[in-house]
Amino acid sequence: MVNGLETTHDGRFVEQETPYPGGNLFSLASGGAIFIRDPHRRVSSDQLNGGRLVDFTMKDWELILPFLEENERLFGISIKKDLLTVHKEILDPSLVYRKVEPTLLQELA
């Protein structure tokens, strides 16, 4: 998971300018997935190397929620306040998170 947040001097969590600034996200992976907090849709397919953006589903949310809850417990990153709130509005996870999965071998050829 990539949440694209940073802490301020007073301990708050704020969005980074872009959740992933590089150009090699998911570098030639053959399995798994990356879940990236990207409510402004700033990550583009140009930044992926062997991966593709696909729809984020409620099944995906159910998969990552226990990890986010653990981060909330350990580090104080609030799911509702810090992760799901965008411009002071709590959004559905499918509007906040995106999923990157490996590109099929046929697509690479």
Gaussian input, Z-matrix of N, CA and C with variables (Angstrom, degrees):
# hf/3-21g

backbone

0 1
 N
 C     1     B1
 C     2     B2     1     A1
 N     3     B3     2     A2     1     D1
 C     4     B4     3     A3     2     D2
 C     5     B5     4     A4     3     D3
 N     6     B6     5     A5     4     D4
 C     7     B7     6     A6     5     D5
 C     8     B8     7     A7     6     D6
 N     9     B9     8     A8     7     D7
 C    10    B10     9     A9     8     D8
 C    11    B11    10    A10     9     D9
 N    12    B12    11    A11    10    D10
 C    13    B13    12    A12    11    D11
 C    14    B14    13    A13    12    D12
 N    15    B15    14    A14    13    D13
 C    16    B16    15    A15    14    D14
 C    17    B17    16    A16    15    D15
 N    18    B18    17    A17    16    D16
 C    19    B19    18    A18    17    D17
 C    20    B20    19    A19    18    D18
 N    21    B21    20    A20    19    D19
 C    22    B22    21    A21    20    D20
 C    23    B23    22    A22    21    D21
 N    24    B24    23    A23    22    D22
 C    25    B25    24    A24    23    D23
 C    26    B26    25    A25    24    D24
 N    27    B27    26    A26    25    D25
 C    28    B28    27    A27    26    D26
 C    29    B29    28    A28    27    D27
 N    30    B30    29    A29    28    D28
 C    31    B31    30    A30    29    D29
 C    32    B32    31    A31    30    D30
 N    33    B33    32    A32    31    D31
 C    34    B34    33    A33    32    D32
 C    35    B35    34    A34    33    D33
 N    36    B36    35    A35    34    D34
 C    37    B37    36    A36    35    D35
 C    38    B38    37    A37    36    D36
 N    39    B39    38    A38    37    D37
 C    40    B40    39    A39    38    D38
 C    41    B41    40    A40    39    D39
 N    42    B42    41    A41    40    D40
 C    43    B43    42    A42    41    D41
 C    44    B44    43    A43    42    D42
 N    45    B45    44    A44    43    D43
 C    46    B46    45    A45    44    D44
 C    47    B47    46    A46    45    D45
 N    48    B48    47    A47    46    D46
 C    49    B49    48    A48    47    D47
 C    50    B50    49    A49    48    D48
 N    51    B51    50    A50    49    D49
 C    52    B52    51    A51    50    D50
 C    53    B53    52    A52    51    D51
 N    54    B54    53    A53    52    D52
 C    55    B55    54    A54    53    D53
 C    56    B56    55    A55    54    D54
 N    57    B57    56    A56    55    D55
 C    58    B58    57    A57    56    D56
 C    59    B59    58    A58    57    D57
 N    60    B60    59    A59    58    D58
 C    61    B61    60    A60    59    D59
 C    62    B62    61    A61    60    D60
 N    63    B63    62    A62    61    D61
 C    64    B64    63    A63    62    D62
 C    65    B65    64    A64    63    D63
 N    66    B66    65    A65    64    D64
 C    67    B67    66    A66    65    D65
 C    68    B68    67    A67    66    D66
 N    69    B69    68    A68    67    D67
 C    70    B70    69    A69    68    D68
 C    71    B71    70    A70    69    D69
 N    72    B72    71    A71    70    D70
 C    73    B73    72    A72    71    D71
 C    74    B74    73    A73    72    D72
 N    75    B75    74    A74    73    D73
 C    76    B76    75    A75    74    D74
 C    77    B77    76    A76    75    D75
 N    78    B78    77    A77    76    D76
 C    79    B79    78    A78    77    D77
 C    80    B80    79    A79    78    D78
 N    81    B81    80    A80    79    D79
 C    82    B82    81    A81    80    D80
 C    83    B83    82    A82    81    D81
 N    84    B84    83    A83    82    D82
 C    85    B85    84    A84    83    D83
 C    86    B86    85    A85    84    D84
 N    87    B87    86    A86    85    D85
 C    88    B88    87    A87    86    D86
 C    89    B89    88    A88    87    D87
 N    90    B90    89    A89    88    D88
 C    91    B91    90    A90    89    D89
 C    92    B92    91    A91    90    D90
 N    93    B93    92    A92    91    D91
 C    94    B94    93    A93    92    D92
 C    95    B95    94    A94    93    D93
 N    96    B96    95    A95    94    D94
 C    97    B97    96    A96    95    D95
 C    98    B98    97    A97    96    D96
 N    99    B99    98    A98    97    D97
 C   100   B100    99    A99    98    D98
 C   101   B101   100   A100    99    D99
 N   102   B102   101   A101   100   D100
 C   103   B103   102   A102   101   D101
 C   104   B104   103   A103   102   D102
 N   105   B105   104   A104   103   D103
 C   106   B106   105   A105   104   D104
 C   107   B107   106   A106   105   D105
 N   108   B108   107   A107   106   D106
 C   109   B109   108   A108   107   D107
 C   110   B110   109   A109   108   D108
 N   111   B111   110   A110   109   D109
 C   112   B112   111   A111   110   D110
 C   113   B113   112   A112   111   D111
 N   114   B114   113   A113   112   D112
 C   115   B115   114   A114   113   D113
 C   116   B116   115   A115   114   D114
 N   117   B117   116   A116   115   D115
 C   118   B118   117   A117   116   D116
 C   119   B119   118   A118   117   D117
 N   120   B120   119   A119   118   D118
 C   121   B121   120   A120   119   D119
 C   122   B122   121   A121   120   D120
 N   123   B123   122   A122   121   D121
 C   124   B124   123   A123   122   D122
 C   125   B125   124   A124   123   D123
 N   126   B126   125   A125   124   D124
 C   127   B127   126   A126   125   D125
 C   128   B128   127   A127   126   D126
 N   129   B129   128   A128   127   D127
 C   130   B130   129   A129   128   D128
 C   131   B131   130   A130   129   D129
 N   132   B132   131   A131   130   D130
 C   133   B133   132   A132   131   D131
 C   134   B134   133   A133   132   D132
 N   135   B135   134   A134   133   D133
 C   136   B136   135   A135   134   D134
 C   137   B137   136   A136   135   D135
 N   138   B138   137   A137   136   D136
 C   139   B139   138   A138   137   D137
 C   140   B140   139   A139   138   D138
 N   141   B141   140   A140   139   D139
 C   142   B142   141   A141   140   D140
 C   143   B143   142   A142   141   D141
 N   144   B144   143   A143   142   D142
 C   145   B145   144   A144   143   D143
 C   146   B146   145   A145   144   D144
 N   147   B147   146   A146   145   D145
 C   148   B148   147   A147   146   D146
 C   149   B149   148   A148   147   D147
 N   150   B150   149   A149   148   D148
 C   151   B151   150   A150   149   D149
 C   152   B152   151   A151   150   D150
 N   153   B153   152   A152   151   D151
 C   154   B154   153   A153   152   D152
 C   155   B155   154   A154   153   D153
 N   156   B156   155   A155   154   D154
 C   157   B157   156   A156   155   D155
 C   158   B158   157   A157   156   D156
 N   159   B159   158   A158   157   D157
 C   160   B160   159   A159   158   D158
 C   161   B161   160   A160   159   D159
 N   162   B162   161   A161   160   D160
 C   163   B163   162   A162   161   D161
 C   164   B164   163   A163   162   D162
 N   165   B165   164   A164   163   D163
 C   166   B166   165   A165   164   D164
 C   167   B167   166   A166   165   D165
 N   168   B168   167   A167   166   D166
 C   169   B169   168   A168   167   D167
 C   170   B170   169   A169   168   D168
 N   171   B171   170   A170   169   D169
 C   172   B172   171   A171   170   D170
 C   173   B173   172   A172   171   D171
 N   174   B174   173   A173   172   D172
 C   175   B175   174   A174   173   D173
 C   176   B176   175   A175   174   D174
 N   177   B177   176   A176   175   D175
 C   178   B178   177   A177   176   D176
 C   179   B179   178   A178   177   D177
 N   180   B180   179   A179   178   D178
 C   181   B181   180   A180   179   D179
 C   182   B182   181   A181   180   D180
 N   183   B183   182   A182   181   D181
 C   184   B184   183   A183   182   D182
 C   185   B185   184   A184   183   D183
 N   186   B186   185   A185   184   D184
 C   187   B187   186   A186   185   D185
 C   188   B188   187   A187   186   D186
 N   189   B189   188   A188   187   D187
 C   190   B190   189   A189   188   D188
 C   191   B191   190   A190   189   D189
 N   192   B192   191   A191   190   D190
 C   193   B193   192   A192   191   D191
 C   194   B194   193   A193   192   D192
 N   195   B195   194   A194   193   D193
 C   196   B196   195   A195   194   D194
 C   197   B197   196   A196   195   D195
 N   198   B198   197   A197   196   D196
 C   199   B199   198   A198   197   D197
 C   200   B200   199   A199   198   D198
 N   201   B201   200   A200   199   D199
 C   202   B202   201   A201   200   D200
 C   203   B203   202   A202   201   D201
 N   204   B204   203   A203   202   D202
 C   205   B205   204   A204   203   D203
 C   206   B206   205   A205   204   D204
 N   207   B207   206   A206   205   D205
 C   208   B208   207   A207   206   D206
 C   209   B209   208   A208   207   D207
 N   210   B210   209   A209   208   D208
 C   211   B211   210   A210   209   D209
 C   212   B212   211   A211   210   D210
 N   213   B213   212   A212   211   D211
 C   214   B214   213   A213   212   D212
 C   215   B215   214   A214   213   D213
 N   216   B216   215   A215   214   D214
 C   217   B217   216   A216   215   D215
 C   218   B218   217   A217   216   D216
 N   219   B219   218   A218   217   D217
 C   220   B220   219   A219   218   D218
 C   221   B221   220   A220   219   D219
 N   222   B222   221   A221   220   D220
 C   223   B223   222   A222   221   D221
 C   224   B224   223   A223   222   D222
 N   225   B225   224   A224   223   D223
 C   226   B226   225   A225   224   D224
 C   227   B227   226   A226   225   D225
 N   228   B228   227   A227   226   D226
 C   229   B229   228   A228   227   D227
 C   230   B230   229   A229   228   D228
 N   231   B231   230   A230   229   D229
 C   232   B232   231   A231   230   D230
 C   233   B233   232   A232   231   D231
 N   234   B234   233   A233   232   D232
 C   235   B235   234   A234   233   D233
 C   236   B236   235   A235   234   D234
 N   237   B237   236   A236   235   D235
 C   238   B238   237   A237   236   D236
 C   239   B239   238   A238   237   D237
 N   240   B240   239   A239   238   D238
 C   241   B241   240   A240   239   D239
 C   242   B242   241   A241   240   D240
 N   243   B243   242   A242   241   D241
 C   244   B244   243   A243   242   D242
 C   245   B245   244   A244   243   D243
 N   246   B246   245   A245   244   D244
 C   247   B247   246   A246   245   D245
 C   248   B248   247   A247   246   D246
 N   249   B249   248   A248   247   D247
 C   250   B250   249   A249   248   D248
 C   251   B251   250   A250   249   D249
 N   252   B252   251   A251   250   D250
 C   253   B253   252   A252   251   D251
 C   254   B254   253   A253   252   D252
 N   255   B255   254   A254   253   D253
 C   256   B256   255   A255   254   D254
 C   257   B257   256   A256   255   D255
 N   258   B258   257   A257   256   D256
 C   259   B259   258   A258   257   D257
 C   260   B260   259   A259   258   D258
 N   261   B261   260   A260   259   D259
 C   262   B262   261   A261   260   D260
 C   263   B263   262   A262   261   D261
 N   264   B264   263   A263   262   D262
 C   265   B265   264   A264   263   D263
 C   266   B266   265   A265   264   D264
 N   267   B267   266   A266   265   D265
 C   268   B268   267   A267   266   D266
 C   269   B269   268   A268   267   D267
 N   270   B270   269   A269   268   D268
 C   271   B271   270   A270   269   D269
 C   272   B272   271   A271   270   D270
 N   273   B273   272   A272   271   D271
 C   274   B274   273   A273   272   D272
 C   275   B275   274   A274   273   D273
 N   276   B276   275   A275   274   D274
 C   277   B277   276   A276   275   D275
 C   278   B278   277   A277   276   D276
 N   279   B279   278   A278   277   D277
 C   280   B280   279   A279   278   D278
 C   281   B281   280   A280   279   D279
 N   282   B282   281   A281   280   D280
 C   283   B283   282   A282   281   D281
 C   284   B284   283   A283   282   D282
 N   285   B285   284   A284   283   D283
 C   286   B286   285   A285   284   D284
 C   287   B287   286   A286   285   D285
 N   288   B288   287   A287   286   D286
 C   289   B289   288   A288   287   D287
 C   290   B290   289   A289   288   D288
 N   291   B291   290   A290   289   D289
 C   292   B292   291   A291   290   D290
 C   293   B293   292   A292   291   D291
 N   294   B294   293   A293   292   D292
 C   295   B295   294   A294   293   D293
 C   296   B296   295   A295   294   D294
 N   297   B297   296   A296   295   D295
 C   298   B298   297   A297   296   D296
 C   299   B299   298   A298   297   D297
 N   300   B300   299   A299   298   D298
 C   301   B301   300   A300   299   D299
 C   302   B302   301   A301   300   D300
 N   303   B303   302   A302   301   D301
 C   304   B304   303   A303   302   D302
 C   305   B305   304   A304   303   D303
 N   306   B306   305   A305   304   D304
 C   307   B307   306   A306   305   D305
 C   308   B308   307   A307   306   D306
 N   309   B309   308   A308   307   D307
 C   310   B310   309   A309   308   D308
 C   311   B311   310   A310   309   D309
 N   312   B312   311   A311   310   D310
 C   313   B313   312   A312   311   D311
 C   314   B314   313   A313   312   D312
 N   315   B315   314   A314   313   D313
 C   316   B316   315   A315   314   D314
 C   317   B317   316   A316   315   D315
 N   318   B318   317   A317   316   D316
 C   319   B319   318   A318   317   D317
 C   320   B320   319   A319   318   D318
 N   321   B321   320   A320   319   D319
 C   322   B322   321   A321   320   D320
 C   323   B323   322   A322   321   D321
 N   324   B324   323   A323   322   D322
 C   325   B325   324   A324   323   D323
 C   326   B326   325   A325   324   D324

   B1=1.4360
   B2=1.5188
   B3=1.3034
   B4=1.4546
   B5=1.5235
   B6=1.3345
   B7=1.4633
   B8=1.5199
   B9=1.3191
   B10=1.4608
   B11=1.5121
   B12=1.3310
   B13=1.4645
   B14=1.5233
   B15=1.3027
   B16=1.4552
   B17=1.5226
   B18=1.3297
   B19=1.4555
   B20=1.5211
   B21=1.3097
   B22=1.4596
   B23=1.5308
   B24=1.3299
   B25=1.4602
   B26=1.5245
   B27=1.3453
   B28=1.4631
   B29=1.5352
   B30=1.3489
   B31=1.4565
   B32=1.5168
   B33=1.3289
   B34=1.4691
   B35=1.5214
   B36=1.3313
   B37=1.4543
   B38=1.5196
   B39=1.3248
   B40=1.4605
   B41=1.5299
   B42=1.3357
   B43=1.4622
   B44=1.5224
   B45=1.3027
   B46=1.4536
   B47=1.5250
   B48=1.3243
   B49=1.4604
   B50=1.5293
   B51=1.3009
   B52=1.4592
   B53=1.5192
   B54=1.3348
   B55=1.4605
   B56=1.5261
   B57=1.3381
   B58=1.4579
   B59=1.5191
   B60=1.3333
   B61=1.4631
   B62=1.5234
   B63=1.3207
   B64=1.4599
   B65=1.5182
   B66=1.3266
   B67=1.4562
   B68=1.5106
   B69=1.3288
   B70=1.4503
   B71=1.5276
   B72=1.3079
   B73=1.4606
   B74=1.5192
   B75=1.3095
   B76=1.4634
   B77=1.5285
   B78=1.2986
   B79=1.4573
   B80=1.5279
   B81=1.3136
   B82=1.4639
   B83=1.5235
   B84=1.3213
   B85=1.4682
   B86=1.5184
   B87=1.3197
   B88=1.4595
   B89=1.5206
   B90=1.3147
   B91=1.4547
   B92=1.5120
   B93=1.3266
   B94=1.4537
   B95=1.5136
   B96=1.3088
   B97=1.4682
   B98=1.5189
   B99=1.3177
   B100=1.4547
   B101=1.5212
   B102=1.3132
   B103=1.4552
   B104=1.5200
   B105=1.3138
   B106=1.4469
   B107=1.5278
   B108=1.3185
   B109=1.4645
   B110=1.5289
   B111=1.3137
   B112=1.4617
   B113=1.5336
   B114=1.3473
   B115=1.4638
   B116=1.5282
   B117=1.3247
   B118=1.4679
   B119=1.5297
   B120=1.3251
   B121=1.4719
   B122=1.5322
   B123=1.3306
   B124=1.4695
   B125=1.5243
   B126=1.3289
   B127=1.4634
   B128=1.5200
   B129=1.3268
   B130=1.4709
   B131=1.5231
   B132=1.3036
   B133=1.4618
   B134=1.5233
   B135=1.3325
   B136=1.4700
   B137=1.5304
   B138=1.3179
   B139=1.4563
   B140=1.5266
   B141=1.3147
   B142=1.4589
   B143=1.5190
   B144=1.3158
   B145=1.4557
   B146=1.5201
   B147=1.3224
   B148=1.4571
   B149=1.5109
   B150=1.3194
   B151=1.4520
   B152=1.5117
   B153=1.3097
   B154=1.4649
   B155=1.5230
   B156=1.3206
   B157=1.4625
   B158=1.5186
   B159=1.3251
   B160=1.4656
   B161=1.5218
   B162=1.3258
   B163=1.4581
   B164=1.5280
   B165=1.3188
   B166=1.4572
   B167=1.5230
   B168=1.3214
   B169=1.4628
   B170=1.5303
   B171=1.3097
   B172=1.4636
   B173=1.5285
   B174=1.3290
   B175=1.4673
   B176=1.5381
   B177=1.3305
   B178=1.4649
   B179=1.5236
   B180=1.3376
   B181=1.4654
   B182=1.5290
   B183=1.3149
   B184=1.4645
   B185=1.5280
   B186=1.3266
   B187=1.4573
   B188=1.5270
   B189=1.3276
   B190=1.4741
   B191=1.5248
   B192=1.3275
   B193=1.4648
   B194=1.5327
   B195=1.3320
   B196=1.4730
   B197=1.5353
   B198=1.3208
   B199=1.4637
   B200=1.5294
   B201=1.3276
   B202=1.4642
   B203=1.5257
   B204=1.3224
   B205=1.4701
   B206=1.5267
   B207=1.3273
   B208=1.4636
   B209=1.5321
   B210=1.3261
   B211=1.4620
   B212=1.5248
   B213=1.3196
   B214=1.4628
   B215=1.5272
   B216=1.3227
   B217=1.4622
   B218=1.5298
   B219=1.3329
   B220=1.4632
   B221=1.5222
   B222=1.3376
   B223=1.4614
   B224=1.5244
   B225=1.3361
   B226=1.4586
   B227=1.5164
   B228=1.3311
   B229=1.4686
   B230=1.5252
   B231=1.3067
   B232=1.4600
   B233=1.5297
   B234=1.3089
   B235=1.4686
   B236=1.5234
   B237=1.3245
   B238=1.4724
   B239=1.5217
   B240=1.3308
   B241=1.4668
   B242=1.5299
   B243=1.3333
   B244=1.4635
   B245=1.5289
   B246=1.3053
   B247=1.4617
   B248=1.5219
   B249=1.3095
   B250=1.4652
   B251=1.5244
   B252=1.3306
   B253=1.4613
   B254=1.5237
   B255=1.3350
   B256=1.4605
   B257=1.5267
   B258=1.3164
   B259=1.4696
   B260=1.5296
   B261=1.3337
   B262=1.4671
   B263=1.5236
   B264=1.3282
   B265=1.4631
   B266=1.5254
   B267=1.3446
   B268=1.4590
   B269=1.5276
   B270=1.3414
   B271=1.4581
   B272=1.5213
   B273=1.3099
   B274=1.4530
   B275=1.5299
   B276=1.3351
   B277=1.4668
   B278=1.5292
   B279=1.3217
   B280=1.4721
   B281=1.5276
   B282=1.3252
   B283=1.4634
   B284=1.5308
   B285=1.3227
   B286=1.4591
   B287=1.5305
   B288=1.3166
   B289=1.4621
   B290=1.5202
   B291=1.3327
   B292=1.4585
   B293=1.5282
   B294=1.2950
   B295=1.4605
   B296=1.5223
   B297=1.3297
   B298=1.4559
   B299=1.5189
   B300=1.3192
   B301=1.4596
   B302=1.5266
   B303=1.3262
   B304=1.4699
   B305=1.5209
   B306=1.3153
   B307=1.4570
   B308=1.5111
   B309=1.3160
   B310=1.4651
   B311=1.5235
   B312=1.3158
   B313=1.4724
   B314=1.5216
   B315=1.3457
   B316=1.4597
   B317=1.5321
   B318=1.3441
   B319=1.4669
   B320=1.5151
   B321=1.3269
   B322=1.4571
   B323=1.5301
   B324=1.3411
   B325=1.4686
   B326=1.5126
   A1=109.47
   A2=115.08
   A3=122.36
   A4=105.78
   A5=116.31
   A6=119.29
   A7=113.39
   A8=118.67
   A9=121.19
   A10=114.70
   A11=116.54
   A12=121.40
   A13=109.55
   A14=115.80
   A15=121.50
   A16=108.01
   A17=115.36
   A18=118.80
   A19=110.13
   A20=114.55
   A21=121.08
   A22=108.34
   A23=116.73
   A24=121.30
   A25=112.62
   A26=116.51
   A27=119.60
   A28=112.91
   A29=117.19
   A30=121.29
   A31=116.53
   A32=117.63
   A33=119.56
   A34=109.82
   A35=116.22
   A36=122.03
   A37=108.65
   A38=116.78
   A39=122.10
   A40=108.76
   A41=115.15
   A42=120.35
   A43=110.44
   A44=115.62
   A45=120.24
   A46=107.50
   A47=116.95
   A48=120.43
   A49=111.00
   A50=116.59
   A51=121.95
   A52=107.06
   A53=118.34
   A54=119.24
   A55=113.26
   A56=117.06
   A57=121.19
   A58=108.22
   A59=118.41
   A60=120.29
   A61=114.45
   A62=118.11
   A63=120.72
   A64=114.28
   A65=114.43
   A66=120.73
   A67=113.09
   A68=117.31
   A69=119.13
   A70=111.17
   A71=116.87
   A72=122.16
   A73=109.95
   A74=116.14
   A75=123.30
   A76=110.79
   A77=115.90
   A78=123.38
   A79=113.12
   A80=114.42
   A81=123.85
   A82=114.16
   A83=117.20
   A84=121.75
   A85=109.86
   A86=115.93
   A87=119.77
   A88=112.29
   A89=117.42
   A90=119.89
   A91=110.67
   A92=115.10
   A93=120.42
   A94=112.37
   A95=115.23
   A96=121.46
   A97=108.47
   A98=115.02
   A99=121.94
   A100=106.83
   A101=115.30
   A102=120.93
   A103=105.97
   A104=116.04
   A105=120.58
   A106=110.45
   A107=115.59
   A108=120.40
   A109=106.57
   A110=115.36
   A111=120.90
   A112=109.93
   A113=116.86
   A114=119.42
   A115=113.96
   A116=116.96
   A117=119.95
   A118=112.03
   A119=115.78
   A120=122.67
   A121=111.44
   A122=115.60
   A123=120.90
   A124=112.88
   A125=117.67
   A126=119.81
   A127=108.05
   A128=115.92
   A129=119.94
   A130=110.13
   A131=115.51
   A132=120.74
   A133=111.35
   A134=117.61
   A135=121.25
   A136=112.01
   A137=117.29
   A138=121.56
   A139=112.83
   A140=116.67
   A141=121.22
   A142=110.25
   A143=115.14
   A144=120.96
   A145=106.95
   A146=116.14
   A147=120.06
   A148=112.99
   A149=116.99
   A150=120.72
   A151=110.85
   A152=115.33
   A153=120.62
   A154=108.80
   A155=114.95
   A156=121.37
   A157=108.75
   A158=116.14
   A159=121.76
   A160=108.32
   A161=116.23
   A162=120.94
   A163=111.20
   A164=115.69
   A165=123.39
   A166=107.09
   A167=117.17
   A168=121.73
   A169=111.19
   A170=115.43
   A171=120.00
   A172=110.49
   A173=117.86
   A174=120.67
   A175=109.42
   A176=116.51
   A177=120.63
   A178=110.07
   A179=116.62
   A180=121.14
   A181=110.36
   A182=116.58
   A183=120.32
   A184=111.51
   A185=116.49
   A186=121.14
   A187=111.59
   A188=118.03
   A189=119.95
   A190=113.80
   A191=118.04
   A192=120.98
   A193=113.43
   A194=120.42
   A195=118.33
   A196=112.86
   A197=117.84
   A198=120.76
   A199=110.76
   A200=115.88
   A201=119.68
   A202=110.79
   A203=116.61
   A204=120.75
   A205=110.47
   A206=116.69
   A207=120.43
   A208=110.44
   A209=117.60
   A210=120.92
   A211=111.16
   A212=116.09
   A213=120.01
   A214=109.68
   A215=115.32
   A216=120.32
   A217=111.68
   A218=117.39
   A219=121.31
   A220=114.33
   A221=116.46
   A222=119.87
   A223=114.76
   A224=116.82
   A225=119.83
   A226=114.68
   A227=117.81
   A228=121.02
   A229=107.56
   A230=116.86
   A231=122.43
   A232=111.14
   A233=116.10
   A234=120.57
   A235=109.69
   A236=116.46
   A237=119.05
   A238=112.38
   A239=117.08
   A240=120.62
   A241=112.89
   A242=117.56
   A243=120.71
   A244=113.81
   A245=117.83
   A246=119.86
   A247=113.82
   A248=117.80
   A249=120.10
   A250=113.93
   A251=117.54
   A252=120.39
   A253=110.31
   A254=114.99
   A255=122.55
   A256=106.81
   A257=116.75
   A258=121.94
   A259=111.32
   A260=115.02
   A261=124.05
   A262=113.95
   A263=117.78
   A264=122.11
   A265=109.25
   A266=116.36
   A267=120.71
   A268=107.58
   A269=115.06
   A270=120.86
   A271=111.80
   A272=115.28
   A273=122.29
   A274=108.04
   A275=117.93
   A276=119.80
   A277=114.13
   A278=117.46
   A279=119.89
   A280=112.47
   A281=117.28
   A282=121.69
   A283=112.05
   A284=115.98
   A285=121.30
   A286=111.66
   A287=116.30
   A288=120.96
   A289=111.50
   A290=114.15
   A291=122.26
   A292=107.61
   A293=115.49
   A294=120.65
   A295=109.29
   A296=115.56
   A297=122.20
   A298=106.58
   A299=115.72
   A300=120.16
   A301=109.20
   A302=117.42
   A303=119.15
   A304=111.95
   A305=114.65
   A306=120.67
   A307=108.20
   A308=116.16
   A309=119.64
   A310=109.65
   A311=116.86
   A312=120.51
   A313=112.28
   A314=117.54
   A315=120.93
   A316=111.26
   A317=115.79
   A318=119.63
   A319=111.12
   A320=117.60
   A321=120.79
   A322=112.35
   A323=115.86
   A324=120.53
   A325=112.00
   D1=139.30
   D2=174.70
   D3=-122.90
   D4=114.44
   D5=-177.33
   D6=-95.53
   D7=-14.56
   D8=175.01
   D9=60.41
   D10=35.66
   D11=178.93
   D12=-115.02
   D13=155.56
   D14=171.76
   D15=-136.01
   D16=159.34
   D17=179.76
   D18=-94.55
   D19=146.75
   D20=176.12
   D21=-91.41
   D22=172.52
   D23=-179.66
   D24=-60.85
   D25=-24.33
   D26=179.79
   D27=-99.41
   D28=13.48
   D29=172.59
   D30=87.81
   D31=4.75
   D32=176.69
   D33=-81.06
   D34=159.35
   D35=175.39
   D36=-104.02
   D37=129.89
   D38=179.67
   D39=-131.32
   D40=155.69
   D41=178.83
   D42=-67.22
   D43=141.68
   D44=169.85
   D45=-77.30
   D46=164.19
   D47=-179.82
   D48=-56.26
   D49=-40.48
   D50=175.05
   D51=-141.33
   D52=142.89
   D53=-176.98
   D54=-68.39
   D55=-22.93
   D56=177.79
   D57=-148.68
   D58=109.28
   D59=-174.74
   D60=-83.70
   D61=-12.79
   D62=-173.64
   D63=-84.39
   D64=-173.76
   D65=-178.18
   D66=-125.40
   D67=22.08
   D68=-175.52
   D69=-137.44
   D70=37.36
   D71=-178.47
   D72=-68.29
   D73=131.11
   D74=177.47
   D75=67.63
   D76=38.99
   D77=-172.36
   D78=-51.86
   D79=103.38
   D80=174.20
   D81=49.55
   D82=35.30
   D83=178.01
   D84=-68.89
   D85=151.25
   D86=179.61
   D87=-111.00
   D88=-5.06
   D89=179.85
   D90=-161.25
   D91=176.99
   D92=178.92
   D93=79.68
   D94=-164.54
   D95=-179.06
   D96=-158.85
   D97=157.11
   D98=170.98
   D99=-116.35
   D100=133.59
   D101=175.19
   D102=-109.17
   D103=121.98
   D104=-172.67
   D105=-123.51
   D106=129.42
   D107=176.90
   D108=-76.21
   D109=110.70
   D110=-174.47
   D111=-147.83
   D112=64.89
   D113=-175.23
   D114=-66.07
   D115=-20.43
   D116=-179.30
   D117=-97.97
   D118=5.22
   D119=177.15
   D120=54.84
   D121=49.75
   D122=-179.03
   D123=-87.80
   D124=-25.94
   D125=177.39
   D126=-74.57
   D127=131.52
   D128=-178.58
   D129=-118.30
   D130=165.00
   D131=179.63
   D132=-62.86
   D133=-22.19
   D134=176.75
   D135=-64.00
   D136=-22.22
   D137=-178.64
   D138=-87.69
   D139=-5.26
   D140=-175.17
   D141=-97.88
   D142=142.03
   D143=178.40
   D144=-126.61
   D145=92.28
   D146=-178.10
   D147=90.50
   D148=10.38
   D149=178.64
   D150=-127.17
   D151=167.62
   D152=177.54
   D153=-143.36
   D154=148.23
   D155=176.16
   D156=-80.15
   D157=132.14
   D158=178.18
   D159=-131.62
   D160=167.93
   D161=-179.91
   D162=-61.53
   D163=138.58
   D164=174.41
   D165=-90.82
   D166=126.02
   D167=-174.10
   D168=-112.44
   D169=170.09
   D170=176.22
   D171=-65.89
   D172=-29.55
   D173=174.96
   D174=-62.71
   D175=-39.67
   D176=176.06
   D177=-62.66
   D178=-43.78
   D179=179.74
   D180=-60.37
   D181=-43.85
   D182=178.81
   D183=-62.71
   D184=-31.53
   D185=178.41
   D186=-70.71
   D187=-44.85
   D188=-174.67
   D189=-87.62
   D190=-19.09
   D191=-176.06
   D192=-54.79
   D193=-44.76
   D194=178.92
   D195=-60.36
   D196=-33.45
   D197=178.29
   D198=-71.05
   D199=-39.42
   D200=177.11
   D201=-66.28
   D202=-37.52
   D203=177.41
   D204=-64.39
   D205=-38.43
   D206=177.58
   D207=-66.48
   D208=-41.12
   D209=175.68
   D210=-62.61
   D211=-38.12
   D212=178.04
   D213=-62.48
   D214=-44.99
   D215=-179.35
   D216=-65.79
   D217=-43.82
   D218=-175.34
   D219=-80.63
   D220=-38.39
   D221=-170.29
   D222=-119.39
   D223=-4.27
   D224=177.74
   D225=78.00
   D226=18.00
   D227=177.92
   D228=-83.83
   D229=101.99
   D230=-175.27
   D231=-69.78
   D232=129.21
   D233=179.25
   D234=-62.80
   D235=-50.21
   D236=-177.84
   D237=-73.24
   D238=-50.41
   D239=-172.69
   D240=-74.64
   D241=-41.84
   D242=-174.09
   D243=-96.84
   D244=-37.22
   D245=-172.94
   D246=-96.14
   D247=-42.59
   D248=-175.31
   D249=-94.76
   D250=-9.91
   D251=179.76
   D252=-89.47
   D253=125.46
   D254=178.14
   D255=-131.47
   D256=123.61
   D257=-176.34
   D258=50.91
   D259=46.52
   D260=175.47
   D261=67.10
   D262=16.33
   D263=179.04
   D264=-124.83
   D265=130.63
   D266=177.22
   D267=-78.32
   D268=122.16
   D269=-177.30
   D270=-107.07
   D271=160.27
   D272=173.20
   D273=-63.54
   D274=140.98
   D275=-179.43
   D276=-53.54
   D277=-31.65
   D278=-179.11
   D279=-68.84
   D280=-16.46
   D281=176.60
   D282=-93.52
   D283=-10.24
   D284=-176.85
   D285=-106.74
   D286=-40.82
   D287=-175.76
   D288=-103.40
   D289=153.16
   D290=174.86
   D291=-129.28
   D292=157.30
   D293=-179.23
   D294=-117.88
   D295=136.19
   D296=173.74
   D297=-116.77
   D298=127.12
   D299=177.49
   D300=-127.35
   D301=164.94
   D302=-178.72
   D303=-62.55
   D304=144.31
   D305=172.58
   D306=-72.73
   D307=141.12
   D308=177.56
   D309=-65.88
   D310=145.68
   D311=-178.38
   D312=-56.64
   D313=-35.57
   D314=178.84
   D315=-61.85
   D316=-33.61
   D317=-179.00
   D318=-72.77
   D319=-27.92
   D320=-179.40
   D321=-77.08
   D322=-26.18
   D323=-175.98
   D324=-72.59

